[in-house]
């Protein structure tokens, strides 16, 4: 819901040029095609593009308090706004029932603790004129983005980096540490971006700017009980019922909309349960949207999604995609995500959001977040098996296995860090993946890239600092890392807000409800991963209303092929251009001879070794990094157009 942007004079009261603000707003027009507006006064400028969802006729931003001393612009939803409106309206005049209007009054009532009162997904700006104070806040798990940068004495911010670049005073320069983060963790950072000097406000944080001083504050972080102190009952029925209640409450909150709502549907447990609950709460089935792949593109879930849709009674639209189509739309994905993207299925989700938009829907429910809360990914099972092996046979077999994999990746440098306990002194379930791909980058980086990184440790970028983590069960440690890394850096960016809002569609995530997350965190690990069965307690909830075939369906990761898109016979022409000697030398990130050699190996030989699977992912990341550089950092690498600021004629 909307895109926001603005500027603050850190040292004075200069007026930000309206033409520049308009250009910044134009750069994110896709986030809010229904309306635009701004507020400018000496020292500060606030701009907003609106996607009208709540109180469509009257919800025009910016909003202010009664005497116009406090102003706000807001991207997102306050899902507990009816409850907050009752509190606020006792002493304040509300002219609309739009949730956006609450922010100035919430600030008056709660001050800087206002973010703790809000349940929702949001990025918000609050300007306190009398105290010359600016607050920039972001929701707890990072559903909506907010980027910022300082240029001279100006602080600029926006829902997308394009808004900052459109100001005309911010230059698009690569941040090599941001690129290195991708080559270790498969996603964007939760603070550092791919652009030098442009930061992403961390989830659960807010910035306070006063008297030219920029301070960052954390108002929320996910917590788990000490190992052995988690909720456990001999009869888990009350816990199953509580999860059922919280899910219904979460879905009901996310059905609050004056615009039409649909739901994504893969046919798996998470999305089917969300659609089922939403349809029951709605009083009639919601329409659903699914993706179909052919055999070479990825796992095909058409039969499962259609089976689930028939059971619920949902009108189901299936978007069929293949390798050729994913390759064709990938440049638009990079344009939307504003960074390289490894996961090719993000392009499929972008196309699905586009179809949702074309059919007239502004809001879509999704099942993302269940795997983070309740151990849905295969690496959590791998961790459990590793623990069993270690208890029975000691650490030797696992160490030998790890060394065997690493030995197949012929490193040519001695720069690989000792990462045995790199994540705050512990080894999460994801560590093997991080190490193997991190090791592979040693093969592909150029000497210049290594020299410029100067021994930088990418694990220092994770922002995982809590000492509490050492007291948690190993599964909960890994779940925490999942929230901090992949959820925030991939699922909420390249697979979430950025691709849905590219088509002016707001995604809502019932499994990322604050109450639901904290309840799941409190549960004993056996309710999450039970005898290698993922999401055990969620399956008990699903069994109340869904057929056993669906409630017990195993997790299938939604993914598309990697190398077939960029190295196969149907690859786009621009791939060869990006991987040419000239283009590789121009960016300087990668060793040209190694890239050409390994690309030939991947193209001409079947993938039969772990090394080839790892290099498949690395080569895909190289292609998308080259593509991102071309689009945003000067072009000249291929025949595709680059992104350019369209100067406003205001």
C-alpha positions, 0 to 999 in steps of 0.5 A: 500500500503506497510508496513514500519518499522524502528529504530532510535538511540535517543542519538548517531549514533549506526547502527541498525543490518540489521538482526533485521531490516529484521526480522521486515520487515518479520513480515509485509511481508503480507502488501507488498508481491511484494518487499522489500528494506531498507536504513541503515546509522549510527543512523537510519534504514528504512525498507519497504515491497511494495504492488505495485499500482502506477508506478509498475516498478519504485516505489521502496522505500525508496526514497531520494532527489537528494543529498540523504540527505532526505529519506522516506518510505511510506505506503498509497496513495497521491491522489492529487499526479498529482497536487503535481508533477506539483508543485514539478517538477518545481524545483526538479528532479522526476525520476518516477511518483510514489506518494511515490517519492514526500515525500522527495521533499515535505519536502524540499519545505514545511518543517514540514507543508508538511502533510497539503498539502497532500490529502490521506491516509498515514503513512510516515517516513521522515529522514533529515540526515543533521539536524538529524531529523526524522518525523513520520506522519499519515493521518487526520482520521487514515486510515493507522496505525503507532505504535511506542515505546521507548526501552532504547535509541532506538525508533522503529516504524512500520505499525503493532505491530508485526514489533516492537515485531519482533525486539527482544527488545520489550516484549509483555505485556498487558496494562490493561488500553488498555483492559479497554478502549475496555470494555467501547468503544467497540474498540481499543484506538486512542493512547493507545494500548493493549500492554504496552509501545507501542503507536499508533500515533494519526490521524492528528498528526506527531512525530518530533524527534531531539536530542533525544527529541520526540515531538508530533504535531497536524496538523489537527482536524475536526471542525464544525460551531457554532450551528446556523451558519451551511450552510442552504439554503431555496433551498438546490439544490446547496448544493446537487450539491456540495456534488455530485461534491465532491463525484465524485471528491473523487471517481475519485481520488481513481480510480488512480491505475496501479493495478486492482480495485474492490468495496465492495457492501452491496446493501445499499445506501453508497456502491451502490452509490460509486460503481455507481459513480466509474463505471461511472467515470471508463467508465465501471462497476467495479466488486463488492464483497458482503457477504451473511449470513444465518438467525442465522449469521446476517442480510442477504443482498444478495438480496439487493447487487445482485439487486444493482449489476444488476442495475449498471451492475457489476459482483458480487461475493457473499461470503457466511459465517456462524457462524461456519466459523466466529468462525474458522477464528476468531483467524486470525482476532485477529492476524491481528488486534493485539487486542481483537475485539468485532465486529464479522462481522470484521471476515467476512470482513477479509474473503471478503478481502481474496476473493478479493485478490484471484481474483487478485485485489489489491485495493477495494473501500468501503462505510465506513465513510458516517455514521460518516459524515451524521448521519447514525447510529441508536444512532443519531436518539435515541439522537434526540428522547431523545431531543424531550422527554426532551423538552416535558416532562423534563429530568425525563423520560430519567433519569428513563429509564437509571436508570432502565437499570442500575438497571438490571445490578447488580453491585457488586462494587462502582467503576462506575464513574459519566459519565453524562457529561464525554465527555468534559462536554457534553453527546453524542448520544453514551453515553448510550452504553458506560455507560451500557457496562462500568457498566457491566464490574464491574460485570465481572472484577476480584478484581486484575483487579480493583486494578491494574486499581487504579480508572483509568477513561477510558474517559481520554483516548478519547483525546477529548479536544477541547473547540470548541465542546461545541459550536456545535449542539448536533448532530455534537458533537456526530458525532465528537465523532464517528470520534474520537472513533469508526471510528479510533478505530474499522472501520479503524483497525479491520474492515479496514486496518488491515484485508484488508492488511492481504490479501495484499489488499488496502481499499480506502474510498471515504467518508473519503476524506478531502474535503468531510468530511469538507463540510459535517461538515459545513452542517446544521444538518437537511441535515444529520438527517431530521425527523429521516431520516438519510443521507438526503442530500446523498439520494438526490444525490443518487436519481439522478442516483439510483432507489428510492428503493435504494436511500431511503433504510434504514440503516442496520448495517452490523453485525454478531451474537455475542453469537452464534459464541462463546456460541452456539453449533457450537462454536470452541473448543478453546472457552471452553478452554479460558473460563476454570477456569484455563485459566481465573485464568491465565490471572487474568482479570475476575472473574471466578465464574461470567464468568462461571455463566453468560455464562451458563445463556446466553447459556441456556436462551433466550435473553429477557432483556437488561441485557442479550443483554449487557452481550452478548457483554461483554462475547464476549469481554471476549472471544476475550480478552482471545484469544488475550492474548493467541496469543500474551502474552505467550500462554498456554490458549488453543490449538491454536498456538501463534504468534512467531517472525521468525528470519531472516536468512539474 
